[in-house]
């Protein structure tokens, strides 16, 4: 593919420098087994690039070092903030044969912020390959505050999750439910770094990256997101491709291959205009 610019790996810069702190902060019944004990494994900020082309529906496509999915952004004349994002998805089965005894991971999540600012308020599920063995967890994070693992999940589990900002209390409510098992969490948190949460984007993302000793994105095959919707600061509820905001697509590129590692499919709007759906396909580790 002819591209207009080359993504320069940033060792995921300051975003990843705090990764080892996640080890001591991780919670949950099996936290001792978490790969966070071996290095960075936390969801991070989008590594910015420039749009390289326009996809279906005229949506600009960006190359990223770690994010694949769709993002709602403020548009001129509209609300400049978002107060809610939610979606339904599954826990994909990870194929650790691709990495052998090496370690890799993939995150599947929804959140506010992180595209153009330095915080992310997010929750989702994680696939890990650690020494060839798979592990699956539900988690939340108020980046750059510590990453928290809440409970184990299994491949095929149906997940619903949301992040909601209360403009009166200034708290974020992060909710995730495993509809298959009934396990869930709902936590209220303030901004990870006071005064820096802009609520300037709403996103549904699959994420992976390389950071020693992690060799890249674990092979999750394909992830399906359904019922994805957002609410802006004016109270408009819509799909990720609603006319009240701008929609962008993010495609993750490997720092070694300089080729796509994960790739979002076309986004669709359902019969209910406030819902949207798309898939993300795994292509390579890095």
C-alpha positions as CSV (number, residue, x, y, z in Angstrom):
1,X,0.0,0.0,0.0
2,X,1.4,3.4,-0.9
3,X,1.3,5.6,2.1
4,X,2.0,9.3,2.5
5,X,4.0,9.1,5.6
6,X,5.8,6.6,7.8
7,X,4.8,6.0,11.4
8,X,7.8,6.5,13.7
9,X,7.7,4.2,16.7
10,X,7.9,6.1,19.9
11,X,8.6,3.1,22.2
12,X,5.1,4.2,23.0
13,X,6.9,7.2,24.7
14,X,5.7,8.3,28.1
15,X,2.5,6.3,27.7
16,X,4.3,3.1,28.2
17,X,6.9,4.3,30.7
18,X,4.4,3.9,33.5
19,X,3.5,0.3,32.5
20,X,5.4,-1.4,35.2
21,X,3.4,0.5,37.8
22,X,0.4,-1.6,36.6
23,X,1.9,-4.7,38.2
24,X,1.6,-3.5,41.7
25,X,-1.8,-1.9,41.1
26,X,-3.5,-4.8,39.4
27,X,-6.3,-6.3,41.5
28,X,-8.4,-9.4,41.2
29,X,-8.4,-13.0,42.4
30,X,-5.6,-14.1,40.1
31,X,-3.6,-10.9,39.9
32,X,-0.4,-12.9,40.7
33,X,-0.6,-14.5,37.3
34,X,-1.0,-11.4,35.4
35,X,1.6,-10.7,32.7
36,X,1.8,-7.1,34.1
37,X,4.3,-8.6,36.4
38,X,6.6,-8.9,33.4
39,X,6.3,-5.4,31.9
40,X,3.9,-3.1,30.2
41,X,0.5,-4.4,29.4
42,X,-1.8,-1.5,30.0
43,X,-4.1,0.2,27.5
44,X,-2.5,3.4,26.3
45,X,-3.2,6.6,24.4
46,X,-3.6,6.7,20.7
47,X,-0.3,7.3,19.0
48,X,-1.1,10.1,16.7
49,X,-0.7,10.2,12.9
50,X,-2.4,11.9,10.0
51,X,-5.2,10.6,7.8
52,X,-3.9,8.7,4.9
53,X,-7.1,8.0,2.9
54,X,-10.8,8.1,3.1
55,X,-12.9,4.9,3.5
56,X,-16.5,4.1,2.9
57,X,-18.9,6.9,3.9
58,X,-16.0,9.4,3.5
59,X,-14.6,8.5,6.9
60,X,-11.0,9.5,7.2
61,X,-8.6,6.7,8.0
62,X,-5.7,7.2,10.4
63,X,-2.7,5.0,11.0
64,X,-1.9,4.3,14.7
65,X,0.8,2.5,16.6
66,X,-1.8,0.7,18.7
67,X,-5.6,1.5,18.1
68,X,-7.9,-0.2,15.7
69,X,-11.6,0.9,15.6
70,X,-13.8,4.0,15.3
71,X,-13.7,7.3,17.2
72,X,-16.3,10.0,17.5
73,X,-14.9,13.5,17.6
74,X,-16.5,17.0,18.1
75,X,-17.3,18.9,14.9
76,X,-17.5,22.6,14.3
77,X,-20.8,24.0,15.5
78,X,-21.6,21.0,17.7
79,X,-20.9,19.9,21.3
80,X,-17.2,19.7,22.0
81,X,-17.6,17.0,24.6
82,X,-19.0,13.5,25.1
83,X,-20.7,12.1,28.3
84,X,-21.2,8.4,27.4
85,X,-20.1,5.6,25.2
86,X,-21.2,2.0,25.2
87,X,-21.1,-1.2,23.2
88,X,-21.7,-4.9,23.1
89,X,-19.0,-7.4,22.1
90,X,-17.6,-10.8,22.8
91,X,-14.4,-12.3,24.3
92,X,-12.5,-13.6,21.3
93,X,-10.4,-16.8,21.6
94,X,-6.7,-16.0,21.4
95,X,-4.4,-18.3,19.3
96,X,-1.1,-18.5,21.2
97,X,0.5,-20.8,18.6
98,X,1.4,-17.6,16.7
99,X,3.6,-16.4,19.5
100,X,4.9,-19.8,20.8
101,X,6.6,-19.2,24.2
102,X,6.7,-15.4,23.7
103,X,4.2,-13.0,25.3
104,X,1.6,-11.0,23.5
105,X,-1.7,-9.3,24.3
106,X,-4.8,-7.6,22.8
107,X,-7.4,-5.3,24.4
108,X,-11.0,-4.8,23.4
109,X,-12.6,-1.7,25.0
110,X,-14.8,1.4,25.0
111,X,-13.9,4.7,26.4
112,X,-13.8,8.5,26.5
113,X,-10.7,10.6,25.7
114,X,-7.3,9.5,24.5
115,X,-7.4,10.6,20.9
116,X,-6.3,14.2,21.3
117,X,-5.5,14.4,25.0
118,X,-3.5,12.7,27.7
119,X,-6.2,10.7,29.6
120,X,-8.4,7.8,28.8
121,X,-11.4,6.6,30.8
122,X,-12.1,3.0,29.6
123,X,-13.1,-0.5,30.3
124,X,-13.1,-3.8,28.4
125,X,-11.6,-7.3,28.2
126,X,-8.0,-8.5,27.6
127,X,-6.5,-11.5,25.8
128,X,-3.1,-12.5,26.9
129,X,-0.6,-15.1,25.6
130,X,2.0,-15.7,28.4
131,X,4.6,-18.3,27.7
132,X,2.2,-19.9,25.2
133,X,-0.8,-20.0,27.6
134,X,-3.9,-17.9,27.1
135,X,-5.5,-15.7,29.8
136,X,-8.7,-13.6,29.7
137,X,-9.6,-10.7,32.0
138,X,-12.2,-7.9,32.5
139,X,-10.6,-4.6,33.5
140,X,-11.0,-0.9,33.8
141,X,-8.6,2.1,33.7
142,X,-8.6,5.8,34.3
143,X,-5.3,6.4,32.5
144,X,-2.8,7.4,33.7
145,X,-4.1,6.1,37.1
146,X,-3.4,2.4,37.7
147,X,-4.8,-0.3,35.5
148,X,-7.3,-2.6,37.4
149,X,-8.2,-6.2,36.6
150,X,-11.6,-7.1,38.1
151,X,-12.5,-10.7,37.2
152,X,-11.6,-13.5,34.7
153,X,-13.7,-14.0,31.6
154,X,-13.8,-16.8,29.0
155,X,-13.8,-17.0,25.2
156,X,-17.3,-16.6,23.8
157,X,-18.6,-14.7,26.7
158,X,-21.0,-11.8,25.8
159,X,-19.9,-8.5,27.2
160,X,-21.7,-5.1,27.6
161,X,-19.8,-2.1,28.9
162,X,-20.1,1.6,29.2
163,X,-18.3,4.7,30.4
164,X,-20.5,7.6,31.6
165,X,-19.4,11.1,32.8
166,X,-21.7,12.9,35.3
167,X,-21.4,16.6,34.6
168,X,-22.7,17.5,38.1
169,X,-20.6,15.2,40.3
170,X,-17.5,15.1,37.9
171,X,-17.3,11.4,38.3
172,X,-17.0,8.7,35.7
173,X,-19.0,5.5,36.0
174,X,-17.3,2.5,34.4
175,X,-19.5,-0.5,34.0
176,X,-19.0,-3.9,32.5
177,X,-21.2,-7.0,32.6
178,X,-20.4,-10.5,31.4
179,X,-23.9,-11.5,30.2
180,X,-22.9,-15.1,30.0
181,X,-21.7,-15.6,33.6
182,X,-23.4,-12.7,35.4
183,X,-20.1,-11.3,36.7
184,X,-19.9,-7.5,36.6
185,X,-18.4,-4.4,38.0
186,X,-19.5,-0.8,38.3
187,X,-17.1,1.8,39.7
188,X,-17.2,5.5,40.1
189,X,-13.9,7.3,39.6
190,X,-12.6,10.8,39.3
191,X,-10.3,11.9,36.5
192,X,-6.9,10.1,36.7
193,X,-5.1,13.4,36.6
194,X,-7.2,16.3,38.0
195,X,-8.3,18.8,35.4
196,X,-7.0,17.0,32.4
197,X,-10.0,14.9,31.3
198,X,-11.5,16.8,28.3
199,X,-14.2,14.2,27.3
200,X,-13.1,15.2,23.8
201,X,-13.6,11.8,22.1
202,X,-15.7,8.6,22.4
203,X,-14.2,5.4,21.0
204,X,-14.6,1.6,20.5
205,X,-11.2,0.1,20.1
206,X,-9.1,-3.1,19.8
207,X,-5.5,-2.4,20.9
208,X,-2.1,-4.0,20.8
209,X,1.5,-2.9,20.5
210,X,5.1,-4.1,21.0
211,X,6.9,-3.2,24.2
212,X,9.7,-5.6,25.5
213,X,9.1,-8.3,26.5
214,X,5.8,-8.1,24.7
215,X,6.4,-9.0,21.0
216,X,3.1,-7.5,19.8
217,X,-0.6,-8.1,19.4
218,X,-1.9,-11.5,20.3
219,X,-3.9,-13.4,17.5
220,X,-7.5,-12.9,18.5
221,X,-8.8,-13.7,15.1
222,X,-11.8,-11.3,14.8
223,X,-13.7,-9.1,17.3
224,X,-17.3,-8.0,16.7
225,X,-18.7,-4.8,18.2
226,X,-22.4,-4.2,18.2
227,X,-24.8,-1.6,19.6
228,X,-22.0,1.0,19.7
229,X,-23.3,4.4,20.6
230,X,-22.3,7.7,22.1
231,X,-23.9,10.7,23.8
232,X,-22.5,14.2,23.5
233,X,-22.5,17.1,26.0
234,X,-25.7,18.5,24.4
235,X,-27.5,15.2,25.1
236,X,-27.5,13.9,21.5
237,X,-27.6,10.1,21.5
238,X,-26.3,8.5,18.3
239,X,-24.3,5.8,16.6
240,X,-20.5,6.3,16.1
241,X,-21.4,7.7,12.7
242,X,-24.0,10.2,13.8
243,X,-24.2,13.6,12.0
244,X,-23.8,15.4,15.3
245,X,-20.0,14.6,15.4
246,X,-17.1,13.6,13.2
247,X,-16.2,10.0,12.8
248,X,-12.7,8.7,12.1
249,X,-11.3,5.2,11.6
250,X,-8.0,4.1,13.3
251,X,-5.9,1.3,11.9
252,X,-3.0,-0.2,13.9
253,X,0.4,-0.6,12.2
254,X,3.3,-2.7,13.5
255,X,6.6,-1.0,14.4
256,X,8.6,-3.8,12.8
257,X,6.6,-4.7,9.7
258,X,5.3,-1.2,9.1
259,X,2.1,-3.0,7.9
260,X,-1.4,-3.2,9.5
261,X,-1.5,-5.5,12.5
262,X,-5.2,-5.1,13.1
263,X,-7.8,-3.7,10.7
264,X,-11.4,-2.4,11.3
265,X,-14.0,-3.5,8.8
266,X,-16.7,-1.1,7.5
267,X,-18.9,0.5,10.1
268,X,-22.7,0.0,9.8
269,X,-25.6,1.7,11.3
270,X,-28.4,-0.5,12.5
271,X,-32.2,-0.2,12.2
272,X,-32.0,1.9,15.3
273,X,-30.1,5.0,14.3
274,X,-28.3,5.3,17.6
275,X,-26.6,1.9,17.1
276,X,-23.6,1.0,15.0
277,X,-21.6,-2.2,14.4
278,X,-18.2,-3.2,13.0
279,X,-15.5,-5.9,13.3
280,X,-11.8,-5.8,13.8
281,X,-9.5,-8.4,12.2
282,X,-6.1,-9.6,13.4
283,X,-3.5,-9.6,10.7
284,X,0.0,-10.0,12.3
285,X,1.7,-9.8,15.7
286,X,3.8,-6.7,14.8
